[in-house]
């Protein structure tokens, strides 16, 4: 009887393990389409960009169907927790604060943070230099967190926008003195375009591991450990076989993966 009991217990545990592991056939990624070149709308209205290409390739390697769900960036984490989608693939930096709420895959890439202003501007990304100035940031970003924590208390007016694309028109019109955002997004999405003429990076790149993070990853619910394992495996594969570099070369002329 004892042996039968042990066998029954083992069988029940095995079934429990199978039931608890989700069989991922579809993975829904949440993204916000106003952050070129990482995610943006193509002329035909479809989603495009480096994050989109990476996500589609990961799904291909993991043999799952990719579904993209558009969502405002500042509500990404609540929407993830509410199961509106399974992962956040939208240039989401891995910060200490976010890691308290959600899990992340291994690093997908690393892009620093920098300020832009009119070419020749003496402004620097410091509270002292920006006192009395208006600086635009996107809602929900690590740049907004950084600026509100370190600059706003010292007299800098931090102006938050629903989308990064809304920052640039106010910068061009003079309603803002500077914009504070991802370096690559600023370069590829604004400075290299005709509307960015007359603007440039102001000051050096800004680093702060606690507030600005240590690279970007795909955000997931902490309980979805099997999904993390699935995506980490696929990510390691595309990095190892050179596919990541090929996809990155479509958008960048430098190493976006970083150290």
VOSESE-329847 format. One record per residue: x, y negated, z of N, C-alpha, C in turn. Coordinates in Angstrom, 3 decimals. Atoms other than C-alpha are relative to their C-alpha. Example, Ala and Ser with C-alpha at 12.3 -4.5 7.8 and 13.67 -1.06 7.14 Angstrom:
<drengus>
        n_u        n_v        n_w       ca_u       ca_v       ca_w        c_u        c_v        c_w
      0.890      1.190      0.000     12.300      4.500      7.800      0.900     -1.200      0.000
     -0.820      1.190     -0.060     13.670      1.060      7.140     -0.770     -1.090      0.730
</drengus>
This chain:
<drengus>
        n_u        n_v        n_w       ca_u       ca_v       ca_w        c_u        c_v        c_w
      0.829      1.210      0.000      0.000      0.000      0.000      0.861     -1.257      0.000
     -0.887      1.148     -0.097      2.844     -2.309      0.831      0.563     -0.349     -1.384
     -0.567      0.233      1.323      4.412     -1.828     -2.633     -1.030     -0.575     -0.970
      1.080      0.515      0.853      1.060     -2.399     -4.351     -0.262     -1.466      0.296
      0.219      1.388     -0.408      0.621     -5.570     -2.348      1.067     -0.914     -0.561
     -1.110      0.796      0.536      4.037     -6.810     -3.413     -0.168     -0.218     -1.500
      0.191      0.102      1.436      3.266     -6.036     -7.066     -1.128     -0.966     -0.357
      1.119      0.905      0.233     -0.083     -7.814     -6.894      0.409     -1.450      0.239
     -0.451      1.357     -0.334      1.546    -10.844     -5.268      0.893     -0.550     -1.118
     -0.908      0.419      1.072      4.248    -10.951     -7.928     -0.774     -0.339     -1.271
      0.819      0.242      1.192      1.651    -10.701    -10.688     -0.755     -1.309      0.105
      0.737      1.249     -0.210     -0.383    -13.516     -9.170      0.918     -1.210     -0.144
     -0.958      1.103      0.112      2.709    -15.705     -8.905      0.368     -0.238     -1.453
     -0.331      0.125      1.415      3.560    -14.994    -12.529     -1.090     -0.703     -0.774
      1.133      0.650      0.654      0.090    -15.958    -13.694     -0.101     -1.457      0.392
      0.052      1.374     -0.479      0.225    -19.061    -11.550      1.012     -0.858     -0.725
     -1.052      0.746      0.688      3.494    -20.093    -13.156     -0.379     -0.308     -1.432
      0.417      0.196      1.384      2.078    -19.618    -16.629     -1.078     -1.070     -0.081
      1.112      0.948      0.020     -1.037    -21.587    -15.801      0.459     -1.421      0.284
     -0.432      1.326     -0.403      0.910    -24.477    -14.296      0.840     -0.695     -1.069
     -0.824      0.574      1.047      3.138    -24.982    -17.343     -0.873     -0.297     -1.210
      0.845      0.383      1.121      1.379    -26.936    -20.090      0.644      0.430     -1.314
     -0.479     -0.396      1.320      1.687    -25.559    -23.595     -0.141     -1.227     -0.908
      0.056      1.263      0.728      2.571    -28.803    -25.399     -0.093      0.247     -1.504
      0.192     -0.083      1.441      1.138    -28.785    -28.904     -0.061     -1.401     -0.612
      0.085      1.401      0.418      0.601    -32.547    -29.120      0.624     -0.864      1.079
     -0.561      0.970     -0.940      2.578    -35.356    -27.505     -0.432     -1.395     -0.449
      0.486      1.353      0.294      1.018    -38.827    -27.348      0.991     -1.006      0.583
     -0.936      1.032     -0.437      3.482    -41.710    -27.201     -0.691     -1.359      0.027
      0.497      1.363     -0.088      2.434    -45.141    -25.984      1.074     -0.956     -0.486
     -0.968      0.974      0.506      4.089    -48.074    -27.777     -0.681     -1.338     -0.210
      0.515      1.359      0.235      3.705    -51.825    -28.309      0.687     -0.517     -1.257
     -0.541      0.184      1.349      4.149    -52.900    -31.916      0.616     -1.363     -0.299
     -0.549      1.329      0.270      5.523    -56.428    -31.490      1.433     -0.169      0.451
     -1.371      0.053     -0.505      9.177    -55.640    -30.776      0.970      0.546     -1.040
     -0.923     -0.396      1.065     11.097    -55.354    -34.042      1.449     -0.148      0.477
      0.177     -1.081      0.969     13.263    -53.523    -34.969     -0.362      1.343      0.646
      0.292     -1.255     -0.695     12.278    -50.948    -32.331     -1.395      0.523     -0.306
      1.358     -0.383      0.399      8.549    -50.927    -33.037     -0.706     -1.232     -0.569
      0.678      1.111      0.661      6.566    -53.084    -35.438     -0.979      0.569     -1.026
      0.965     -0.421      1.003      3.806    -52.970    -38.032      0.587     -0.184     -1.404
     -0.423      0.072      1.393      4.789    -52.172    -41.623     -1.069     -0.756     -0.792
      0.991      0.734      0.807      3.054    -54.120    -44.440     -1.317      0.731     -0.194
      1.242     -0.755      0.195      0.541    -51.288    -44.825     -0.762      0.236      1.303
      0.687     -0.117     -1.279     -0.396    -51.515    -41.143      0.441      1.163      0.856
     -0.481     -1.147     -0.774      1.380    -48.350    -40.053      1.115     -0.423      0.957
     -1.067      0.276     -0.946      3.781    -48.246    -37.129      1.350      0.374     -0.605
     -1.338     -0.260      0.504      7.469    -48.437    -38.000      1.008     -0.461      1.041
     -1.049      0.434     -0.903     10.798    -48.980    -36.276      0.830      1.156      0.528
     -0.935     -1.002     -0.489     13.653    -47.170    -34.598     -0.646      0.941      1.009
      0.665     -0.853     -0.986     11.591    -45.905    -31.645     -0.983      0.956     -0.660
      0.977     -0.839      0.699      8.940    -44.601    -34.013      0.708      1.142     -0.728
     -0.771     -1.034      0.702     11.521    -42.751    -36.105      0.545      1.036      0.985
     -0.537     -0.913     -1.017     13.118    -41.273    -32.978     -1.107      0.906      0.528
      1.114     -0.786     -0.530      9.754    -40.157    -31.578     -0.478      1.060     -0.974
      0.452     -0.962      1.008      8.691    -38.513    -34.827      1.008      1.140     -0.160
     -1.036     -1.032      0.132     12.016    -36.664    -35.044      0.003      0.923      1.211
      0.055     -0.823     -1.211     11.782    -35.487    -31.444     -1.176      0.968     -0.058
      1.172     -0.874      0.118      8.298    -34.131    -32.083      0.252      1.116     -1.002
     -0.332     -0.999      1.014      9.552    -32.352    -35.194      0.879      1.092      0.592
     -0.919     -0.974     -0.600     12.363    -30.694    -33.237     -0.697      0.844      1.071
      0.708     -0.706     -1.070     10.045    -29.769    -30.362     -1.199      0.789     -0.528
      1.121     -0.703      0.646      7.465    -28.415    -32.839     -1.348     -0.368      0.626
      1.280      0.503     -0.506      4.654    -30.595    -31.521     -0.485     -1.109     -0.936
      0.581      1.077      0.789      2.315    -33.057    -33.189      0.210     -1.329      0.729
     -0.212      1.334     -0.567      3.170    -36.723    -32.633     -1.261     -0.853     -0.207
      1.114      0.943      0.096      0.318    -39.140    -31.874      0.458     -1.305      0.650
     -0.428      1.302     -0.522      1.022    -42.860    -31.400     -1.202     -0.794      0.487
      1.082      0.763     -0.622     -1.148    -44.950    -29.084      0.528     -1.400      0.307
     -0.446      1.377     -0.255     -0.775    -48.734    -29.132     -0.572     -0.510      1.324
      0.398      0.472     -1.321     -0.902    -50.426    -25.749      0.816     -1.245      0.335
     -0.754      1.176     -0.442      0.074    -53.783    -24.219      1.165      0.454      0.877
     -1.187     -0.451     -0.711      3.581    -53.501    -22.810     -0.138     -0.135      1.512
      0.062      0.234     -1.447      2.743    -54.951    -19.391     -0.915      0.967      0.736
      0.862     -0.996     -0.657      0.201    -52.175    -18.729      0.366      1.426     -0.411
     -0.437     -1.320      0.464      2.214    -49.243    -20.104     -0.010      1.041      1.118
     -0.114     -0.988     -1.077      2.913    -47.547    -16.786     -1.366      0.368      0.582
      1.343     -0.387     -0.448     -0.688    -47.761    -15.470     -0.737      0.874     -1.018
      0.663     -0.795      1.038     -1.919    -46.396    -18.815      0.574      1.416     -0.063
     -0.629     -1.327     -0.041      0.590    -43.537    -18.627     -0.566      0.806      1.158
      0.521     -0.690     -1.178     -0.574    -42.657    -15.120     -1.465      0.386     -0.164
      1.412     -0.283      0.258     -4.187    -42.799    -16.306     -0.189      1.027     -1.123
     -0.023     -1.047      1.038     -3.221    -40.215    -18.972     -0.576     -0.463     -1.333
      0.389      0.508      1.312     -3.999    -42.481    -21.913      0.970      0.545     -1.044
     -1.008     -0.650      0.841     -0.799    -41.004    -23.378      0.957      0.754      0.905
     -0.875     -0.887     -0.756      1.985    -38.627    -22.318      1.392     -0.578      0.245
     -1.325      0.583     -0.141      5.114    -40.716    -22.766      0.008     -1.432     -0.497
     -0.164      1.380      0.454      6.183    -44.343    -23.174      1.272     -0.052     -0.837
     -1.146      0.141      0.886      8.460    -44.799    -26.184     -0.105     -1.381     -0.630
      0.200      1.395      0.392      8.691    -48.558    -26.475      1.096     -0.874      0.589
     -1.150      0.749     -0.505     12.195    -49.776    -25.607     -0.133     -0.247      1.508
      0.238      0.109     -1.440     11.486    -49.078    -21.937      1.296      0.234      0.776
     -1.250     -0.104     -0.755     14.508    -49.769    -19.733     -0.197      0.790      1.286
      0.048     -0.842     -1.199     15.281    -47.378    -16.904      0.522     -0.795      1.194
     -0.366      0.801     -1.168     15.256    -49.620    -13.831     -0.349      0.754      1.283
      0.262     -0.624     -1.294     15.245    -48.682    -10.153     -1.477     -0.055      0.349
      1.412      0.168     -0.338     11.729    -50.045     -9.718     -0.882      0.948     -0.792
      0.806     -0.892      0.832     10.305    -48.073    -12.644      0.215      1.458      0.375
     -0.298     -1.384     -0.370     12.040    -44.883    -11.507     -0.729      0.430      1.270
      0.787     -0.332     -1.188     10.070    -45.076     -8.273     -1.407      0.472     -0.404
      1.362     -0.293      0.440      6.849    -44.779    -10.280     -0.100      1.134     -1.006
      0.073     -0.992      1.077      7.667    -42.571    -13.255      1.356      0.679     -0.194
     -1.242     -0.693      0.365     10.278    -40.151    -14.627      0.445     -0.495     -1.376
     -0.537      0.357      1.310     12.512    -40.720    -17.646      0.736      1.183     -0.603
     -0.874     -0.945      0.684     14.177    -38.572    -20.255      1.441     -0.458      0.210
     -1.375      0.486      0.077     17.912    -38.773    -20.701     -0.002     -1.280     -0.828
     -0.079      1.273      0.719     19.084    -42.077    -22.188     -0.226      0.193     -1.492
      0.225     -0.017      1.444     17.816    -42.737    -25.702      0.966     -0.975     -0.686
     -0.978      0.961      0.504     19.904    -45.875    -26.341      0.194     -1.091      1.045
     -0.289      1.064     -0.951     21.295    -48.955    -24.627      0.192     -1.316     -0.738
     -0.123      1.319      0.602     20.772    -52.546    -25.682      0.035     -1.034      1.121
     -0.120      0.985     -1.080     21.930    -55.443    -23.477     -1.030     -1.113     -0.094
      0.920      1.138     -0.082     20.060    -58.613    -22.574      0.770     -1.294     -0.256
     -0.667      1.262      0.303     20.867    -62.091    -23.849     -1.024     -1.115     -0.198
      0.866      1.161      0.158     19.419    -65.590    -24.040      0.246     -0.646     -1.359
     -0.153      0.754      1.239     18.765    -67.534    -27.243     -0.520     -1.418      0.206
      0.389      1.406     -0.056     18.455    -71.282    -27.728      0.438     -0.646     -1.313
     -0.437      0.681      1.209     19.135    -73.912    -30.385      1.510      0.142     -0.149
     -1.430     -0.136      0.256     22.526    -73.460    -32.019      0.757     -1.202      0.561
     -0.785      1.076     -0.594     25.135    -75.471    -30.160     -0.477     -0.428      1.369
      0.527      0.358     -1.318     23.055    -75.641    -26.994      1.021      0.348      1.097
     -0.926     -0.277     -1.101     25.148    -75.887    -23.798     -0.610      0.906      1.072
      0.681     -0.795     -1.015     22.603    -73.795    -21.903      0.664      1.361      0.199
     -0.525     -1.311     -0.366     23.828    -70.687    -20.090     -1.063      0.778      0.765
      1.005     -0.795     -0.717     21.806    -67.792    -18.599      0.245      0.039      1.500
     -0.163      0.132     -1.447     22.185    -69.069    -15.045     -1.059     -0.942      0.530
      1.018      0.862     -0.613     19.761    -70.728    -12.642      0.443     -1.455     -0.006
     -0.526      1.366     -0.050     22.025    -73.782    -12.382     -0.144     -0.696     -1.352
      0.069      0.577      1.340     22.146    -74.339    -16.136     -1.439     -0.212     -0.464
      1.378      0.020      0.493     18.440    -73.700    -16.663     -0.984     -0.755      0.891
      0.893      0.722     -0.916     17.029    -75.761    -13.775     -0.765     -1.088     -0.749
      0.838      0.970      0.681     14.099    -77.799    -15.063     -0.337      0.359     -1.441
      0.245     -0.439      1.374     14.016    -75.876    -18.362     -1.096      1.062     -0.047
      1.033     -1.017      0.215     11.342    -73.597    -19.826      0.600      1.169     -0.789
     -0.571     -1.194      0.626     12.400    -70.039    -20.663     -1.110      1.015     -0.264
      1.038     -0.951      0.371     10.153    -67.608    -22.540      0.439      1.445      0.154
     -0.249     -1.429     -0.173      9.945    -63.902    -21.686     -1.268      0.772     -0.348
      1.178     -0.832      0.237      7.633    -61.015    -22.557     -0.486      0.599      1.309
      0.603     -0.575     -1.203      5.234    -59.832    -19.868      0.369      1.459      0.174
     -0.249     -1.397     -0.314      6.143    -56.606    -18.145      1.405      0.474     -0.287
     -1.364     -0.412      0.333      9.765    -56.597    -19.324      0.932     -0.192      1.194
     -1.007      0.161     -1.040     12.861    -56.305    -17.176      0.557     -1.422     -0.021
     -0.464      1.384      0.080     13.865    -59.754    -18.457     -0.921     -0.931      0.788
      0.944      0.793     -0.792     10.700    -61.208    -16.933      0.277      0.200      1.487
     -0.296     -0.299     -1.404     11.472    -59.467    -13.636      1.252     -0.727      0.459
     -1.277      0.635     -0.334     15.047    -60.765    -13.652     -0.171     -1.518      0.125
      0.148      1.456      0.011     14.104    -64.349    -14.546     -0.861     -0.496      1.162
      0.875      0.425     -1.098     11.310    -64.555    -11.980      0.652      0.216      1.363
     -0.658     -0.284     -1.275     13.480    -63.045     -9.253      1.157     -0.953      0.272
     -1.238      0.751     -0.220     16.662    -65.047     -9.792     -0.022     -1.444     -0.489
      0.017      1.356      0.544     15.775    -68.150    -11.795     -1.169     -0.847      0.487
      1.189      0.769     -0.372     12.221    -69.203    -10.952      0.100     -0.652      1.389
     -0.096      0.629     -1.322     12.932    -69.777     -7.211      0.942     -1.201      0.047
     -0.981      1.093      0.023     15.671    -72.231     -8.224     -0.347     -1.077     -1.024
      0.453      1.107      0.825     13.579    -74.501    -10.414     -0.075      0.243     -1.494
      0.143     -0.320      1.424     13.479    -72.685    -13.765     -1.442      0.407     -0.271
      1.381     -0.371      0.338     10.029    -72.487    -15.397      0.029      1.208     -0.930
      0.023     -1.231      0.778      9.639    -68.895    -16.585     -1.398      0.174     -0.586
      1.289     -0.070      0.691      6.865    -68.641    -19.194     -0.157      1.399     -0.611
      0.218     -1.378      0.457      5.459    -65.154    -19.842     -0.978      0.061     -1.164
      0.818     -0.176      1.197      3.973    -64.052    -23.176     -0.417      1.458     -0.140
      0.522     -1.349      0.188      1.864    -61.037    -24.092      0.886      0.835     -0.918
     -0.850     -0.697      0.959      4.209    -60.151    -26.943      1.276     -0.799     -0.225
     -1.261      0.687      0.301      7.833    -60.940    -27.778     -0.144     -0.886     -1.233
      0.183      0.778      1.227      6.702    -62.199    -31.184     -0.642     -1.364      0.263
      0.620      1.281     -0.345      4.769    -64.988    -29.435      0.994     -0.976      0.615
     -1.026      0.869     -0.589      7.931    -66.335    -27.802      0.636     -0.879     -1.071
     -0.768      0.699      1.025      9.621    -67.334    -31.051     -0.674     -1.267     -0.547
      0.619      1.240      0.483      7.020    -69.844    -32.383      0.121     -1.160      0.998
     -0.125      1.062     -0.999      7.119    -71.786    -29.100      1.444     -0.460      0.145
     -1.409      0.374     -0.005     10.904    -71.729    -29.204      0.286     -0.921     -1.192
     -0.208      0.791      1.214     10.856    -73.089    -32.765     -0.643     -1.383      0.095
      0.713      1.278     -0.103      8.353    -75.821    -31.881      0.560     -0.902      1.092
     -0.571      0.801     -1.078     10.371    -76.989    -28.878     -0.754      0.088      1.305
      0.742     -0.147     -1.261      7.817    -75.923    -26.280      0.793      0.837      1.012
     -0.911     -0.745     -0.866     10.511    -73.620    -24.899      1.422     -0.482     -0.243
     -1.412      0.350      0.144     14.161    -74.404    -24.246      0.843      1.222     -0.346
     -0.758     -1.224      0.245     15.274    -70.787    -24.449     -0.920      1.207      0.056
      0.691     -1.283     -0.102     14.138    -67.182    -24.839      0.965      0.997      0.621
     -0.845     -0.973     -0.709     15.413    -64.319    -22.697     -0.552      1.383     -0.282
      0.520     -1.259      0.483     15.121    -60.829    -24.179      1.141      0.965     -0.348
     -0.930     -1.007      0.483     16.793    -57.699    -25.480      0.857     -0.610     -1.119
     -0.924      0.568      0.978     19.885    -58.640    -27.525     -0.331      0.422     -1.422
      0.265     -0.506      1.347     19.030    -56.414    -30.485     -1.323     -0.532     -0.534
      1.303      0.522      0.430     15.394    -57.513    -30.599      0.132     -1.456     -0.437
     -0.201      1.408      0.347     16.522    -61.155    -30.658      0.759     -0.142     -1.316
     -0.827      0.086      1.203     19.146    -60.562    -33.338     -0.750      0.456     -1.241
      0.638     -0.593      1.173     17.217    -58.292    -35.699     -1.408     -0.545     -0.249
      1.383      0.430      0.141     13.731    -59.622    -35.000     -0.180     -1.497     -0.159
      0.144      1.461      0.095     14.490    -63.351    -35.053      1.219     -0.690     -0.626
     -1.161      0.776      0.435     18.044    -64.673    -35.511      0.424      0.290     -1.442
     -0.406     -0.359      1.364     18.697    -62.788    -38.769     -1.089     -0.286     -1.031
      1.098      0.322      0.901     15.381    -63.904    -40.239     -0.019     -1.504     -0.292
      0.028      1.429      0.347     14.661    -67.261    -41.948     -0.475     -0.897      1.137
      0.528      0.832     -1.092     12.659    -68.522    -38.966      0.992     -0.182      1.133
     -1.003      0.125     -1.060     15.682    -67.990    -36.742      1.130     -0.967     -0.332
     -1.035      0.954      0.388     17.786    -70.524    -38.635      0.049     -1.159      0.984
     -0.140      1.097     -0.954     19.164    -73.127    -36.260      0.011      0.458      1.444
     -0.045     -0.560     -1.357     19.095    -70.784    -33.258      1.142      0.998      0.113
     -1.123     -0.920     -0.221     21.801    -68.636    -31.708     -0.033      0.508      1.432
     -0.129     -0.465     -1.380     22.725    -66.680    -28.620      0.640     -1.103      0.830
     -0.514      1.017     -0.911     23.376    -68.954    -25.671      0.611      0.695      1.211
     -0.665     -0.641     -1.121     25.970    -67.648    -23.250      0.231      1.479     -0.232
     -0.343     -1.421      0.135     27.178    -64.092    -22.674     -1.179      0.923      0.273
      0.995     -1.005     -0.353     25.228    -60.874    -22.322     -0.143      0.034      1.514
      0.284     -0.034     -1.434     23.598    -60.453    -18.920     -0.144      1.455      0.444
      0.041     -1.367     -0.515     24.132    -57.279    -16.906     -0.439     -0.001      1.464
      0.451     -0.168     -1.372     22.331    -56.220    -13.737     -0.670      1.371      0.070
      0.501     -1.381      0.014     21.900    -52.476    -13.198     -1.322      0.142      0.742
      1.212     -0.144     -0.809     19.209    -52.919    -10.561     -1.219     -0.584     -0.704
      1.158      0.678      0.586     16.948    -55.404    -12.364     -0.145      0.222     -1.506
      0.051     -0.133      1.457     17.880    -54.881    -16.025      0.162      1.438     -0.477
     -0.051     -1.414      0.348     18.444    -51.127    -15.931      1.319      0.450     -0.589
     -1.216     -0.635      0.511     21.015    -48.765    -17.400     -0.265      0.706     -1.328
      0.366     -0.604      1.280     19.652    -48.098    -20.872     -1.490      0.288     -0.057
      1.420     -0.301      0.165     16.277    -47.082    -22.252     -0.224      1.505     -0.078
      0.379     -1.405      0.063     14.485    -43.760    -21.993     -1.480      0.100     -0.313
      1.436     -0.221      0.192     11.084    -42.235    -22.614     -0.607      0.201      1.375
      0.640     -0.099     -1.305      8.889    -42.771    -19.573     -1.083      1.067      0.010
      0.997     -1.074     -0.124      6.755    -39.858    -18.345     -0.514      0.081      1.427
      0.490     -0.262     -1.350      4.619    -38.846    -15.413      0.972      0.964      0.694
     -0.976     -0.809     -0.721      6.804    -37.264    -12.721     -0.354      1.481      0.020
      0.395     -1.403     -0.067      4.762    -34.069    -12.690      0.227      0.752     -1.314
     -0.168     -0.653      1.304      5.382    -33.395    -16.407      1.464      0.375     -0.238
     -1.408     -0.399      0.089      8.774    -31.797    -15.860      0.273      0.840     -1.241
     -0.180     -0.818      1.201      8.228    -29.363    -18.726      0.111     -0.866     -1.251
     -0.097      0.920      1.133      7.725    -32.264    -21.139      1.370     -0.673     -0.019
     -1.334      0.584     -0.079     10.923    -33.898    -19.917      1.044      0.972     -0.542
     -0.952     -1.012      0.470     12.824    -30.652    -20.524     -0.086      0.169     -1.518
      0.229     -0.156      1.437     11.280    -30.346    -24.003      0.644     -1.149     -0.786
     -0.518      1.171      0.708     12.205    -33.898    -25.036      1.505     -0.166      0.190
     -1.446      0.078     -0.233     15.649    -33.830    -23.429      0.749      0.950     -0.922
     -0.625     -0.993      0.880     16.480    -30.690    -25.417      0.025     -0.504     -1.440
      0.088      0.512      1.365     15.296    -32.245    -28.679      0.925     -1.203     -0.193
     -0.870      1.172      0.074     17.162    -35.486    -27.928      1.469      0.411     -0.103
     -1.379     -0.489      0.037     20.402    -33.613    -27.256      0.333      0.572     -1.378
     -0.209     -0.595      1.324     19.987    -31.787    -30.578      0.249     -1.074     -1.056
     -0.162      1.003      1.062     19.565    -34.911    -32.711      1.246     -0.856      0.197
     -1.256      0.708     -0.243     22.514    -36.593    -31.027      1.178      0.850     -0.463
     -1.107     -0.909      0.327     24.749    -33.552    -31.496      0.168      0.210     -1.501
     -0.116     -0.315      1.435     23.924    -32.901    -35.162      0.083     -1.238     -0.911
     -0.178      1.217      0.790     24.237    -36.548    -36.264     -1.274     -0.666     -0.472
      1.266      0.591      0.452     20.537    -37.190    -36.929     -0.250     -1.348      0.665
      0.193      1.269     -0.715     20.436    -39.920    -34.276      0.753     -1.131     -0.707
     -0.814      1.029      0.666     23.262    -41.833    -36.003     -0.589     -0.385     -1.350
      0.596      0.276      1.308     21.547    -41.508    -39.385     -1.236     -0.890      0.148
      1.193      0.821     -0.242     18.286    -42.929    -38.003      0.390     -1.401      0.445
     -0.440      1.303     -0.507     20.123    -45.715    -36.183      0.581     -0.872     -1.109
     -0.640      0.741      1.090     22.027    -46.692    -39.345     -1.008     -0.753     -0.871
      1.041      0.707      0.753     18.707    -47.747    -40.923     -0.263     -1.387      0.572
      0.354      1.231     -0.693     18.418    -50.547    -38.373      1.187     -0.785      0.559
     -1.099      0.650     -0.715     21.804    -51.300    -36.787      1.343      0.243     -0.680
     -1.362     -0.157      0.529     25.388    -51.890    -37.896      1.007      0.141      1.143
     -0.846     -0.233     -1.170     26.779    -51.001    -34.462     -0.546      1.218      0.755
      0.408     -1.177     -0.776     26.536    -48.191    -31.902     -1.081     -0.362      1.011
      1.121      0.335     -0.884     23.077    -48.603    -30.353     -0.080      0.940      1.205
      0.064     -0.941     -1.134     23.532    -45.542    -28.140      0.793     -0.539      1.185
     -0.802      0.602     -1.057     26.298    -47.241    -26.170      0.726      1.031      0.840
     -0.800     -0.861     -0.869     28.455    -45.851    -23.421     -0.893      0.853      0.893
</drengus>
